[in-house]
Amino acid sequence: MKKIINPWRRSAEGRLQGKNHEGYLTIRAKVTKQVRNLAYISAEITNSKGELCNEGEAIYFLMNEEKAKEMGFLHCEVED
């Protein structure tokens, strides 16, 4: 598993809301189903003790690279 570096970390849109006194949170997500241009994703957030804090599901609309660039997404960096 590789850690994703938040591509919006230097912009106002990339700031997270809320307070965390745990030191760090772990967010894990996986695509559970894909139908045409829709990706169904399950996610969970755990604290530094490994305790489940929250979980949820999302549906993402997939777009081509050109449209993603128009919306400000250039690429996704990951840690080695």
C-alpha positions, 0 to 999 in steps of 0.5 A: 500500500502506498500513501497518497499525497493530497494534491490540494494540500496547498490550497484552501480546498485541501484543508480538512475540517475538524480537530484531531488530538490522536497524532494521525488518522488512517484513511483506507478506501477501496473501489467495490464496484465500477459501472461505466463511469461510476466508481462505488467506494467504501472507506474507513477512518481509524485513529492512531490506536487502530480504532474505527472512527467512521466509515462510509460509502461514496459514488464517484463520477469518473472523467477523462484526463482532459476534464480532470485538468480543467477542474484543477486536478493535475496528478496524484503523487504517492510516497515511496 
